[in-house]
Amino acid sequence: MNSARLTVTDLSWSPRRGGERLLHATSFTLAAGRVLGIVGPNGAGKTTLLRLLYRFHRPETGTVAIDGEDIWRLSARAVARRVAAVLQEHPSDFSLTVAEVVALGRTPHRRGFAGTDGARDRQIIHQVLGQLGLKGLAHRHIGTLSGGERQRVMVARALAQEPGLLILDEPTNHLDIRHQLETLNLIRTLPLTIVTSLHDLNLASGICDDVLLLQGGKPQGFGPPGQVLSEAAVSRAFRVDARRETLAPSGAAHLTYHLSDAGQNP
């Protein structure tokens, strides 16, 4: 897998042409191999942006380019070879085994509709099962797994696509603390360019090289977490009083929040 450069230029989207925009003109460049966190309050446009990045929505304006190529000038199969997404929805067919779910990630690379795996497919499936510690679960049905285990299976399926860009929609949602930490540690070790939406700003600061702060569908800042997630910017975007503190004994920066008068009034 080779990480990809992501370039977003003047990207916007509305549910219908000429309607109210859920995402306004947004531009940024994410260098290959970096982790970007998309943060913002509910309704800020995070999911809309992710859907534009993995070609679910067609932009109203602007472009999404992977290594300089507009994803809407490529075939859907070609995009699926470069971009993989792990969404909050998990497979509803619980009769599939872990290995069968992971094998679905090879679909964009197969020619025709042959149901058998080639040698390379089997090699990659075996590799990602090992990478995510899933070999012992390979023959288990997906419906028998815990939430954290299912999340690892979904990431394994995405890695089987051999993408250059991995998109994660709230990867720690509904996970307990241990599984959250395992998922975040995994994100940091993957040799990919990663874009993930996160609610927890402190988690975003801990794992992301860059963050994009959205509010009302409009970008409020892009860059290193310590620069973008300032007390003033967080307070304004989330309508709270945010304070940056220093944790002992690690010395790590940590944001805390309190309701402000502005936050109590709609």
DRENDO-1510 file (C-alpha; in Angstrom, 1 decimal, always signed):
<recs>
REC; n; res; u; v; w
REC; 1; MET; +0.0; +0.0; +0.0 .
REC; 2; ASN; +1.3; +3.5; -0.9 .
REC; 3; SER; -0.2; +6.5; +0.8 .
REC; 4; ALA; -1.8; +9.1; -1.4 .
REC; 5; ARG; -1.8; +12.9; -1.6 .
REC; 6; LEU; -5.3; +14.4; -1.1 .
REC; 7; THR; -6.2; +17.7; -2.6 .
REC; 8; VAL; -9.6; +19.3; -2.0 .
REC; 9; THR; -10.3; +22.5; -4.0 .
REC; 10; ASP; -13.4; +24.8; -3.5 .
REC; 11; LEU; -15.5; +21.8; -2.5 .
REC; 12; SER; -19.2; +22.4; -1.7 .
REC; 13; TRP; -22.4; +20.4; -1.7 .
REC; 14; SER; -26.2; +20.8; -1.2 .
REC; 15; PRO; -28.9; +18.1; -1.3 .
REC; 16; ARG; -30.3; +19.7; -4.5 .
REC; 17; ARG; -28.8; +22.0; -7.1 .
REC; 18; GLY; -29.1; +25.6; -5.9 .
REC; 19; GLY; -30.4; +24.5; -2.5 .
REC; 20; GLU; -29.0; +25.3; +0.9 .
REC; 21; ARG; -25.4; +24.2; +1.1 .
REC; 22; LEU; -24.4; +21.7; +3.8 .
REC; 23; LEU; -20.8; +22.3; +2.9 .
REC; 24; HIS; -19.4; +25.6; +1.7 .
REC; 25; ALA; -16.3; +26.1; -0.3 .
REC; 26; THR; -13.6; +24.1; +1.4 .
REC; 27; SER; -10.0; +23.7; +0.3 .
REC; 28; PHE; -7.0; +21.9; +1.8 .
REC; 29; THR; -4.1; +19.7; +0.8 .
REC; 30; LEU; -3.2; +16.6; +2.9 .
REC; 31; ALA; +0.3; +15.3; +2.2 .
REC; 32; ALA; +0.8; +11.6; +1.7 .
REC; 33; GLY; +1.0; +9.6; +4.9 .
REC; 34; ARG; -0.6; +12.2; +7.2 .
REC; 35; VAL; -3.6; +11.7; +9.4 .
REC; 36; LEU; -6.4; +14.4; +9.2 .
REC; 37; GLY; -9.1; +14.8; +11.8 .
REC; 38; ILE; -12.4; +16.4; +10.8 .
REC; 39; VAL; -13.9; +18.0; +13.9 .
REC; 40; GLY; -16.9; +20.3; +14.6 .
REC; 41; PRO; -20.2; +20.3; +16.3 .
REC; 42; ASN; -23.2; +18.3; +15.2 .
REC; 43; GLY; -24.4; +19.5; +11.8 .
REC; 44; ALA; -21.1; +21.1; +11.0 .
REC; 45; GLY; -20.7; +19.1; +7.7 .
REC; 46; LYS; -18.3; +16.4; +8.8 .
REC; 47; THR; -20.2; +13.5; +7.3 .
REC; 48; THR; -21.0; +15.4; +4.1 .
REC; 49; LEU; -17.3; +16.1; +3.6 .
REC; 50; LEU; -16.4; +12.5; +4.1 .
REC; 51; ARG; -19.1; +11.4; +1.6 .
REC; 52; LEU; -17.6; +13.7; -1.0 .
REC; 53; LEU; -14.2; +12.3; -0.4 .
REC; 54; TYR; -15.2; +8.7; -1.0 .
REC; 55; ARG; -17.3; +9.6; -4.0 .
REC; 56; PHE; -20.8; +9.0; -2.5 .
REC; 57; HIS; -21.8; +12.6; -3.2 .
REC; 58; ARG; -20.9; +14.4; -6.4 .
REC; 59; PRO; -19.7; +18.0; -5.6 .
REC; 60; GLU; -21.8; +21.0; -6.4 .
REC; 61; THR; -18.6; +22.9; -6.9 .
REC; 62; GLY; -14.9; +22.0; -6.7 .
REC; 63; THR; -12.9; +18.8; -6.9 .
REC; 64; VAL; -11.4; +16.0; -4.9 .
REC; 65; ALA; -8.1; +14.8; -6.3 .
REC; 66; ILE; -6.1; +11.7; -5.3 .
REC; 67; ASP; -2.4; +12.1; -6.4 .
REC; 68; GLY; -3.5; +14.9; -8.7 .
REC; 69; GLU; -6.4; +13.0; -10.4 .
REC; 70; ASP; -10.0; +14.1; -10.0 .
REC; 71; ILE; -11.9; +11.2; -8.6 .
REC; 72; TRP; -14.9; +12.0; -10.8 .
REC; 73; ARG; -12.8; +11.6; -13.9 .
REC; 74; LEU; -12.0; +8.0; -12.8 .
REC; 75; SER; -14.2; +5.0; -12.9 .
REC; 76; ALA; -15.9; +3.9; -9.6 .
REC; 77; ARG; -13.7; +0.7; -9.7 .
REC; 78; ALA; -10.5; +2.8; -10.1 .
REC; 79; VAL; -11.5; +5.0; -7.1 .
REC; 80; ALA; -12.3; +1.9; -5.0 .
REC; 81; ARG; -8.7; +0.8; -5.6 .
REC; 82; ARG; -7.4; +4.1; -4.2 .
REC; 83; VAL; -9.9; +5.1; -1.5 .
REC; 84; ALA; -11.5; +2.9; +1.2 .
REC; 85; ALA; -14.0; +3.9; +3.8 .
REC; 86; VAL; -15.0; +2.5; +7.1 .
REC; 87; LEU; -18.4; +3.7; +8.0 .
REC; 88; GLN; -20.4; +3.4; +11.2 .
REC; 89; GLU; -22.8; +0.9; +9.6 .
REC; 90; HIS; -21.6; -2.6; +9.8 .
REC; 91; PRO; -22.6; -5.5; +7.5 .
REC; 92; SER; -26.2; -6.7; +8.1 .
REC; 93; ASP; -25.5; -10.2; +6.9 .
REC; 94; PHE; -24.2; -11.8; +10.1 .
REC; 95; SER; -23.9; -15.2; +8.4 .
REC; 96; LEU; -20.6; -14.1; +6.8 .
REC; 97; THR; -17.4; -15.1; +8.4 .
REC; 98; VAL; -14.6; -12.7; +9.2 .
REC; 99; ALA; -12.5; -14.0; +6.3 .
REC; 100; GLU; -15.4; -13.6; +3.9 .
REC; 101; VAL; -16.0; -10.0; +5.0 .
REC; 102; VAL; -12.3; -9.2; +4.6 .
REC; 103; ALA; -12.3; -10.8; +1.2 .
REC; 104; LEU; -15.0; -8.4; +0.0 .
REC; 105; GLY; -12.2; -5.7; +0.1 .
REC; 106; ARG; -10.6; -7.5; -2.9 .
REC; 107; THR; -13.7; -6.9; -5.1 .
REC; 108; PRO; -12.4; -3.8; -6.9 .
REC; 109; HIS; -9.2; -5.7; -8.0 .
REC; 110; ARG; -11.0; -8.7; -9.4 .
REC; 111; ARG; -11.8; -9.1; -13.1 .
REC; 112; GLY; -15.2; -10.1; -14.1 .
REC; 113; PHE; -17.5; -11.8; -11.6 .
REC; 114; ALA; -15.5; -14.8; -10.7 .
REC; 115; GLY; -16.2; -16.0; -7.2 .
REC; 116; THR; -12.8; -17.6; -6.6 .
REC; 117; ASP; -9.8; -15.7; -5.1 .
REC; 118; GLY; -6.6; -15.6; -6.9 .
REC; 119; ALA; -3.2; -16.3; -5.2 .
REC; 120; ARG; -2.6; -12.6; -4.7 .
REC; 121; ASP; -6.1; -12.1; -3.2 .
REC; 122; ARG; -5.5; -14.9; -0.7 .
REC; 123; GLN; -2.1; -13.5; +0.2 .
REC; 124; ILE; -3.4; -10.1; +1.0 .
REC; 125; ILE; -6.4; -11.4; +2.9 .
REC; 126; HIS; -4.0; -13.5; +5.0 .
REC; 127; GLN; -1.7; -10.5; +5.5 .
REC; 128; VAL; -4.3; -8.1; +6.7 .
REC; 129; LEU; -5.9; -10.7; +9.0 .
REC; 130; GLY; -2.5; -11.1; +10.7 .
REC; 131; GLN; -1.9; -7.3; +10.7 .
REC; 132; LEU; -5.1; -6.7; +12.7 .
REC; 133; GLY; -4.8; -9.8; +14.9 .
REC; 134; LEU; -7.8; -11.5; +13.3 .
REC; 135; LYS; -6.4; -14.8; +12.3 .
REC; 136; GLY; -7.9; -16.6; +15.2 .
REC; 137; LEU; -11.3; -15.1; +14.3 .
REC; 138; ALA; -11.2; -15.8; +10.6 .
REC; 139; HIS; -13.9; -18.5; +10.7 .
REC; 140; ARG; -16.1; -16.8; +13.2 .
REC; 141; HIS; -19.4; -15.3; +12.0 .
REC; 142; ILE; -19.4; -11.5; +12.1 .
REC; 143; GLY; -22.5; -11.5; +14.2 .
REC; 144; THR; -20.8; -13.3; +17.1 .
REC; 145; LEU; -18.1; -10.6; +17.5 .
REC; 146; SER; -17.9; -7.7; +19.9 .
REC; 147; GLY; -18.1; -4.1; +18.7 .
REC; 148; GLY; -14.4; -3.6; +18.9 .
REC; 149; GLU; -13.7; -6.8; +17.0 .
REC; 150; ARG; -16.2; -5.9; +14.2 .
REC; 151; GLN; -14.5; -2.5; +13.9 .
REC; 152; ARG; -11.2; -4.3; +13.3 .
REC; 153; VAL; -12.8; -6.5; +10.7 .
REC; 154; MET; -14.1; -3.4; +8.9 .
REC; 155; VAL; -10.7; -1.8; +8.9 .
REC; 156; ALA; -9.2; -5.1; +7.6 .
REC; 157; ARG; -11.7; -5.2; +4.7 .
REC; 158; ALA; -10.7; -1.6; +3.9 .
REC; 159; LEU; -7.0; -2.5; +4.0 .
REC; 160; ALA; -7.6; -5.5; +1.7 .
REC; 161; GLN; -8.6; -2.9; -1.0 .
REC; 162; GLU; -5.0; -1.7; -0.9 .
REC; 163; PRO; -6.0; +2.0; -0.8 .
REC; 164; GLY; -3.8; +5.0; -0.7 .
REC; 165; LEU; -6.4; +6.9; +1.3 .
REC; 166; LEU; -8.5; +5.5; +4.2 .
REC; 167; ILE; -11.6; +7.3; +5.4 .
REC; 168; LEU; -13.0; +6.6; +8.9 .
REC; 169; ASP; -16.3; +7.9; +10.0 .
REC; 170; GLU; -16.3; +8.2; +13.8 .
REC; 171; PRO; -14.1; +5.1; +14.3 .
REC; 172; THR; -14.4; +5.1; +18.1 .
REC; 173; ASN; -18.1; +5.6; +18.3 .
REC; 174; HIS; -19.9; +3.1; +20.6 .
REC; 175; LEU; -16.6; +1.5; +21.6 .
REC; 176; ASP; -15.4; +1.2; +25.2 .
REC; 177; ILE; -12.2; +2.8; +26.4 .
REC; 178; ARG; -9.9; -0.1; +25.7 .
REC; 179; HIS; -11.3; -0.6; +22.2 .
REC; 180; GLN; -11.1; +3.1; +21.6 .
REC; 181; LEU; -7.4; +3.1; +22.5 .
REC; 182; GLU; -6.8; +0.0; +20.3 .
REC; 183; THR; -8.5; +1.6; +17.3 .
REC; 184; LEU; -6.6; +4.9; +17.8 .
REC; 185; ASN; -3.2; +3.1; +18.1 .
REC; 186; LEU; -4.1; +1.2; +14.9 .
REC; 187; ILE; -4.8; +4.4; +13.1 .
REC; 188; ARG; -1.3; +5.7; +14.0 .
REC; 189; THR; +0.5; +2.6; +12.7 .
REC; 190; LEU; -1.2; +2.3; +9.3 .
REC; 191; PRO; +1.1; +3.3; +6.4 .
REC; 192; LEU; -1.7; +5.3; +4.7 .
REC; 193; THR; -3.1; +8.7; +4.3 .
REC; 194; ILE; -6.1; +8.8; +6.7 .
REC; 195; VAL; -9.0; +11.1; +7.1 .
REC; 196; THR; -11.2; +10.5; +10.1 .
REC; 197; SER; -14.1; +12.4; +11.7 .
REC; 198; LEU; -13.9; +12.6; +15.5 .
REC; 199; HIS; -16.1; +14.1; +18.3 .
REC; 200; ASP; -13.4; +14.0; +21.0 .
REC; 201; LEU; -11.1; +17.0; +20.4 .
REC; 202; ASN; -8.4; +15.6; +22.8 .
REC; 203; LEU; -8.3; +12.3; +20.9 .
REC; 204; ALA; -8.0; +14.3; +17.6 .
REC; 205; SER; -5.1; +16.2; +19.1 .
REC; 206; GLY; -3.4; +13.0; +20.2 .
REC; 207; ILE; -3.5; +11.1; +16.9 .
REC; 208; CYS; -3.9; +13.6; +14.1 .
REC; 209; ASP; -1.1; +15.4; +12.2 .
REC; 210; ASP; -3.7; +18.0; +11.0 .
REC; 211; VAL; -7.2; +18.9; +11.9 .
REC; 212; LEU; -10.0; +20.6; +9.9 .
REC; 213; LEU; -12.5; +22.5; +12.1 .
REC; 214; LEU; -15.9; +22.9; +10.6 .
REC; 215; GLN; -18.8; +25.0; +11.8 .
REC; 216; GLY; -22.1; +25.4; +9.9 .
REC; 217; GLY; -20.6; +23.7; +6.9 .
REC; 218; LYS; -17.8; +26.3; +6.7 .
REC; 219; PRO; -14.1; +25.6; +7.4 .
REC; 220; GLN; -12.8; +27.5; +10.4 .
REC; 221; GLY; -9.2; +26.4; +10.3 .
REC; 222; PHE; -6.8; +23.7; +8.9 .
REC; 223; GLY; -3.4; +22.8; +10.2 .
REC; 224; PRO; -1.7; +21.3; +13.3 .
REC; 225; PRO; -4.1; +20.6; +16.2 .
REC; 226; GLY; -2.3; +22.9; +18.6 .
REC; 227; GLN; -2.8; +25.7; +16.1 .
REC; 228; VAL; -6.3; +25.1; +14.9 .
REC; 229; LEU; -7.9; +24.0; +18.2 .
REC; 230; SER; -7.2; +27.2; +20.2 .
REC; 231; GLU; -9.3; +28.1; +23.1 .
REC; 232; ALA; -10.9; +30.9; +21.1 .
REC; 233; ALA; -11.7; +28.8; +18.0 .
REC; 234; VAL; -13.1; +25.9; +20.0 .
REC; 235; SER; -15.2; +28.2; +22.2 .
REC; 236; ARG; -16.6; +29.9; +19.1 .
REC; 237; ALA; -17.4; +26.7; +17.1 .
REC; 238; PHE; -18.9; +24.7; +20.0 .
REC; 239; ARG; -20.4; +27.7; +21.9 .
REC; 240; VAL; -18.7; +26.8; +25.1 .
REC; 241; ASP; -15.9; +28.2; +27.3 .
REC; 242; ALA; -12.9; +26.1; +26.3 .
REC; 243; ARG; -9.7; +26.1; +28.4 .
REC; 244; ARG; -6.3; +24.5; +27.5 .
REC; 245; GLU; -4.7; +22.8; +30.5 .
REC; 246; THR; -1.6; +20.8; +31.0 .
REC; 247; LEU; -1.9; +17.3; +32.4 .
REC; 248; ALA; +0.5; +16.0; +35.0 .
REC; 249; PRO; +2.8; +14.2; +35.0 .
REC; 250; SER; +2.8; +13.8; +31.1 .
REC; 251; GLY; +2.8; +17.5; +30.4 .
REC; 252; ALA; +0.3; +16.9; +27.5 .
REC; 253; ALA; -2.1; +19.7; +26.6 .
REC; 254; HIS; -5.8; +18.9; +27.3 .
REC; 255; LEU; -8.9; +20.9; +26.5 .
REC; 256; THR; -11.7; +21.2; +29.1 .
REC; 257; TYR; -15.1; +22.8; +28.5 .
REC; 258; HIS; -17.8; +24.6; +30.4 .
REC; 259; LEU; -21.2; +26.0; +29.3 .
REC; 260; SER; -21.0; +29.6; +28.4 .
REC; 261; ASP; -23.8; +32.1; +28.3 .
REC; 262; ALA; -23.7; +32.0; +24.5 .
REC; 263; GLY; -24.0; +28.2; +24.6 .
REC; 264; GLN; -27.2; +28.4; +26.7 .
REC; 265; ASN; -29.0; +30.5; +24.2 .
REC; 266; PRO; -30.0; +29.1; +20.8 .
</recs>
